[in-house]
Amino acid sequence: MPGPEAPKTTGSAHFVRRTGFWAGLSFFFLVLLMGRPAGLAPEGQRVLAVTVLMAVWWVTEAVPIPVTSLLPILLYPLLGVMSSDQVTGEYANDLIFLFFGGFFLALTLERWDLHRRLALHVMLLFGTRLPRMVLGVMCAVAVLSMWISNTATTLMMLPLCLALVEQVREDSADDALADRFSVALLLGTAYAANVGGMGTPIGTAPNGVFLRVFDGALRPSFAEWMAFGVPLVIVFVVVIWVLLTKVLHRLPAREETVAADIVRTRLAAMGRLSREERAVMGVFGLTVLLWVFRGGLGPIPGWVDGLRALGLTWLANGARSGVGDSAVAILAVLLLCTLRVRRGGKPLADWRLGIKVPWGMLLLFGGGFAIAQGFQASSGELKSLSGWVGGGIGQLMSLHPLVVIVCTSTILSFLTEFTSNTATTAVTVPILASLGDPDIARLVCLAATLSASCAFMFPVATPPNAIVFASEKVPMRTMMKTGVLFNFVGIILVSAAVWGIARWSLP
């Protein structure tokens, strides 16, 4: 699950922000005052001006990203694009509450240290050989990042990774081996955190942008997303592990018991599960089951059908037509804030955790949703911005869909090395969604969304990259040389996965 993105600044940050501020305003007025293209509705031109302004300010962080995300609330009504009621409704979209519930659940897991316990258990399952330890860490990080902020997951795992590295260095006479293990373990942790968010709709912010743009029948359910997202994550993690430990930074397969000792010691120090921890695990498990099995999964009937089987037809009808994943997330929040496992004790969670929810990220979602809705605004017979752009780039549809998917994946993978992946998808996905064929457009947008998580070269590309680089165990040149290879790996895997969906789902 996504968290607030780490600031992407350098020594010239002030200059970049100041330049971005004035450049954004200049482009805004330039687009607003230039001659309107033939066939484009006036509202479309105004939305384009607001979008350009927000894109420049998002990329340069001339204004704090959450504040920039509020611009549609001011500018859309002033420019006659939408009323205040309409645009503010985008900031209270059902997906906003889905992510809020996911954030709150993640914070509760962290409060009771269950995320650390889960990670240690997963690592212990993979044995004590160095390559297996790297795989164990990567699997733990990838699973946690499907539900918890990849930033928090990486920060939580970093001390344990550094402890493993130092112990191997102390007990090994081979400094080169220790260095290779350090790089493989830390880069594997960062990369697994990046790709883990692909597995669920709430795993990373760009996923939310995609879900909002493709509303209604074209929006995949939680279970449908996981049906292609989880296998992609599994393949990605295995490929990254093989390349890191068998090719780029080769590690021997001999036994290294020191790693297991550290894991067992830390796990023993945590003691047995408390009542509160068991209760939180129960709520977490229930929430995941309700998300996945709301409408059934293959031959397995969903809980809505279970309500009907119990004779609660009226409740089942309401659940099928009106209950979304956001309602399940809010149910989890209510359970955590009301359940007490000890007489006279406190609930499992309280609103102090709610204060820690990254509200700025939710505003960023809202701004992206407002942009997506603005692309549909039009009047009379003239085209909306979405329709006009779709007509302008319709010639792309003459190319083979696989070529379009590969090109999209390549551009997004390298573009997000320097820009916010959420801001980038918030701008690009509505444009790509305007391609003529809705099925092809959805696949191209899915490729763009997934590729936004495939930035591996630079520390500024993602928070996990920055965290492991800050450990001073991974040189910049090593991260760049390794990362550029994995950028191309991401392009290949994402394109293959999306094209596989196309071959399976399209006539």
N, C-alpha and C positions, 0 to 999 in steps of 0.2 A: 504494500500500500504506500501511496506516495506521501512524502513529507515536504516541508519547506526546502526549496533548493538552496544550496550553498551559494553565497555571493560569488560572482565570477568577475573578480577585479584584478587589476595589475597596478604597477606603480603609476601608470598614467590614467588611473580610474577617473580622477576628477575631470581631466580633459575630455575623456570619452563621454562622460555623463553630460558635461556642458555642451559639447558638440551635438550629442544625440538629442538634447532638449530642443535646441534651436533648429536642428535639421528636421525633427519631427513636426514642429510647428510650420516650418517652411513647406514641407511636403503636403501637410494638411491643407493649407490655404492654396497651394498650387493646384492640387487635385480638385478642390472645391470651386475654384474660380476659372479653371480652364474650360474650354468648350466641351459640352456634353456629347459623348459619342452617340452616333445614330442608333436608335433602338433601345437605348438604356434609359430607364425611368430616372427622374430626378432623385428619388430616394436612393437608388442604387449608387449614383455618383457620390452622394453624401455619406453613405455607408462606406464606400471605398476610401473616402478621405479620412474618416474616423479609424478605419482599419489600418491604414498606412501610419497614422499618428501613433496608434497603440503598438504596432509592430516595431517601429523605431524606438519608442520609449521602453518597450519590453526588452529588446535586444541590448540596448545600451544601458538600461537601468537608470535612465536620466531622472526618473521619478520612481519611488518604490513600486515594485511590480503589483502589489495588491491595490495601490492607489490608482495606477494606470488602468487597472481592471475595472474601476468604477466610472471611467469616462463615458461609456454609453448611457448611464443614468442621467448624466448632464447633457450630453450632446445629442442623443437621439431625439428627445422631446424638443430641444431648441431648433433642430434642423428639420423637424416634421417627419422623422422616420417612424417613430413609435411614440405612444403616450407614456407617461411615467409609470402608469399601472402595468402596461404591457412589458416594458423593459425591466422593471424591478421584479416582475414575475419570473424572469430567467434566473435571477439570483436566489430564487426559492424553488427551483426545479427539484423534482423528486430525486434526481441523481445527487444533488447537493446533500440531501439528508442521508442518502445511501453512504456517501463518503464520510459524512459526519459520524454515522454509526460505526463505520469501519475504523475510523480514527479512535473513537472512544473505546471500542473493544480492544484495539491494539494497546492503548495506554493502560488499560486494566491488566492486560497480560504482562506488560512491563512492570506495573506496580507490584505484582506478586512474584516477579522474577521467573515467570513460567517460560518466557522466551529463552532465557539462558539455560534452564533445565532441559528444555527440548533440544537445544543445540548440542549440549554435552552428550545427551543420550544418543543422538543421531551420529555424532562423531565416534562414540565408543563402539557403535555397531560395525564400523568399517575397519576395525583392527588397528594395528600400531605401525604398519609399514608407512614410510613417508608418502608414497603416492596415494595410498588409501586414506591417509590423514587429510591430504589436500582434497580428495574427493568427498570425504565426510564433512569437512568445513563447507565446501561448495554446496553440497546438498542441503545442509542445515540452513545456510544463508538463502539459497534459492527458495526453499519452502517458506521460510519466515517472510521473505520479501513479497510473496504472493498476498500476504495479509497485513504486514507491518511495514512502516516506512523503511525504504532501503537505506536511508541515512542512519536511522536508529539501529537497524540490524548490523550495519557495518561498524558503527561505533561500539556496539555491544560486543562484537566478535574480535575487534582489534586487540584488546589486552590479552585475550587468550592466544591469538595468533602470535603476538610478540613473545609471550612466555614460551610457546613451543619453539620458536626460532632460537631464542637465547639458550634454551636447554640443549637443543641439538648442537648449537655452536660450542657449548661448554664440554659436551660429552664426545664430540667428534674431533679428530685430529685433522680433518679435511675441511679447511675454511671454504674452499670452492663449493663443496657440497652444501655447506650451511647457507652460502649465498644463493645457490640455486633453489634450495628449499624455501628460503625467505621470499624470493621473487615469485616463485610459483604459488606459494600459499597466499601471499598478499594480493597479487593480481587475480588469482582465482576467486578470492573473497569479493573483490570489487566487481569483477565481471559477473559472478553469480548473482550479486545483488542487483546489477543492472538488468539482467535478463529475467530474473525471477518475477518481476512485476508483469511480464507478459502473460502469466498464467491465469490471472483472474481479472474481471472487469475493474476491481478496485485496487489492482496491484500497482498501478502507476497513473499519473495524471493524464497523459495523452489518451489512455483508454477511455476516460470519461468524456473527453472531447469527441471521440469517435461515436460513443453511444448517444450523445446528445444530437449530433448531426444526423445520425440514422435512427430517427425515432420511429415508433410504430412497428409495422410488420417487418421492416428491414433491420430492426435492432436485434442482435442476438441476445438470448437469455443468458443468465449466469451460467447455467449448465452448458449451453451451446458454446459460450466463450471458452470455458474450461476444456471442452472436448477437443478443441484444436490448440488452445494455449498451453495446457499442461504437457502434452506430447512435444510441442516445440521447445519448451523449457528443458525437458529431459534430454532431448537430442542436443540442444545447445550446451548444456552443462557437460555432457559426456565428451563432446567435441573439444570444448575448451580444456577440459581436464587432460585429454589425450595429448593435445598439442603442447600444453604447458609442461607436463611431466614426462612425456615420452619423446618429444621432438625439440622444443625450444629451450627448456631448462631441465634436462634429463635427470631423473632421480632414480637411484637404485631401489630394487624391490626387497632389500634385506630388512630384517626385523629391527625396529627402533622402539624398544619398550618404554623409553622415557616419555614419549608422547602419551601413551596410555596411562602412565602413572600420574601425569599432570591432570588428565581428564578425570580419572577416578578420584583423585584428591579433591578437586573442585566440586565434583558431584557429591562426594561424601560430606563435604562441608556444608552443603545445602540442606542435608537432613532429609527426612521423609516428607511426603506431601502433606500439607496441612488441610484442614477442612475447607478453608477459604480457597486454597489452590485447586482442590478437587471441584469445588463449585464453579469457579471461573472456567476451568477446563470443560465442565459440563455445559455451561452457557455457550462457550466458543464452539464446541462440537454441535450443539443444537442449532446454532445460527448457521453454520456451514451446511448442515443437512437441510435446513429449511430453504436456504438459498439454492442449493443444487437440485433438490427434489420437489420444488414447488409445482412444476408441471410434469414431473416424471423424468426419468432418464432411461431412454431406450425401452426395454421391456419392463422396467421397474416402474410401477405406478407412483405418482406424486402424492404429497400429503393432501392436496385438494381433492383427489379421488378418494383418499381415505376418509375425509369428512363426509363425502357423499355416501360411502359405504356404511358409515355410522348413522345414516339417516338425517344428517344435518345438511340437507340439500340447499336450504336458503343460505347457510353460511358458506357452503362450497361454491355456489353461484357467485356470491359476492367476492370471494377470494380469487376465483378464476378471472373475473372481469375487472376488479379494481385493486387488488392487493399486489404491489410490486416488491422488488427487492428492498426498496427503501423502508417499507413497513416492517420487514423482518429485521433490518438493522436497528430501527427504533425499538422493536420488541427487546432486542438484546440490551439496549441502553436501559430500558425500564427494569428488566430483570436484574441487571448488575446494580442498579441504584435502589432496589427494594429487597433483594434477597439477603437474609441474615442466617448464618449457619450456627450461631451461638446465641443462647438466650441472653437478651440484653446487649448483644454485640452490635457493631456497626455494619451497614451494608457493604457489599463487596466493592462498591465504587461510590463516589460522590461527585458533586459538581466541581470540586477542585481539579478533577481530571478534565472536565469539560473546558475549563479555562485554558488548559494546555493544548487543546485541539488547535491545529494550525489554521486559524480562521483566514489568514491571508491567502492560503492555498484555496480555500473555499471561494473567496472572492475572485481569485484567478479563474476558477472553474466558471463562475457566473459571468465574468467578462468574456470568456471564450464562447459560452452559450449565447450571450447577447450578440456577439459577432455572427455566429451561425444563423441566428434568427433574423438579423438585419440583412443578411444576404438574400432572404426571401421577400423582403419588402418591395412593393411596387404599387403603381397606380395606373388605372386605365389599361390600354393595350400594350404599353411599353413593358419591356422585360425587366425583371428584378436583376440585381447584380449577379446572382447565381445563374439565372437563365442566360444573361448576356455573356458572361464568361464562358459558360458551357458552349454557346454558339461560336464564340471566338476561338476556342481551342478544340472544337469538335473534330478538326482534321487529325488530331492525335488518335482518334478512334480508327483511322485507316491503318494504323500500325498494328502489329500483332499484340494482343493483350499482354503476353509475357514480356515483350520489349518495354511496354509502358510500365509494368510492375517493376522490372529490374531498374529502369531509369529512376523511377520514384524512390525505390529503396536506396539507390546510390546517393541521390541528392540529399535525402533526409539524413542518412547515416553520417555524412561528412558535414552537413550544415549544422547539426546539433553538437558538433565538437566545440562550437564557439557560441552557440546561442541556447537559450532555455528550450528544452524539448517541449514543454507544455505550451509556451508562447508560440513556438514554431508550428506545432500541430493545430493550435487554435486559429492560426492564419491560413495554413495550407489546406487543411482537411475540408473546410467549406468550399474552397475553390475547386479542389479535385472532385468533390461530391457533385459538381455541376456538369460532369461529363455526361454525354447523352444517354448511354445505356445504364440504368440504375444498378444492375447487377455488376457490370464491369467497374462502375464508379465505386461501388462499395468495396470491391476487392483492391482497387488501387489505393483507396483511403485506408484500408486495413494494412496494406504494405507500408504506407507512410507512417501510420500509428506505431506499428511494431518496430520499424527501423529507427524511430526517434529514441528508442531505448538502446540502440546499438552504437553508442559512441564510446570508444575504448582507448583513444590515442592520448588525450591530454588530461592533466589533472582538473582543468576547469570544465571538462565536458560533463561530468556528473559528480554529485557529492561523494559517492563511494570512491571514485577515482581520486578525488582530492584528499579524502581521509587516509587512504593507504599511502599516497605520496607524502603526506605530512609526517608519516612515520620515519622518513628518511632512510628507509630500507630498499626503496625502489628508485633507481636513478631515472632522471627525465628521459635520457636517450633510450633506456631499456623499455620504459613505458610506451614511448612513441613507436619504437621498432616492433614491439609485440602488439601494440594496439592497432596499428595499420593493418596487420594481417587479420586480426579479428574483426575489423570493420568489413573487410571483404568476405570473411566467413559469415558475418551477419547478413550481408546482402544476399549471399547464396542461399542460406537457410530460410530467411524470410521469404524470398522470392519463390523458393521451392514449395514452402508451406502454403503460401497464398495461391500459387498456381495449382497445387494439389486440391485445394478447396474448389477452385474454379472448375477443374476437370471433373470433380465429383458432383458439384451442385448445378453446373450450367449444362444446357443441352448442347 
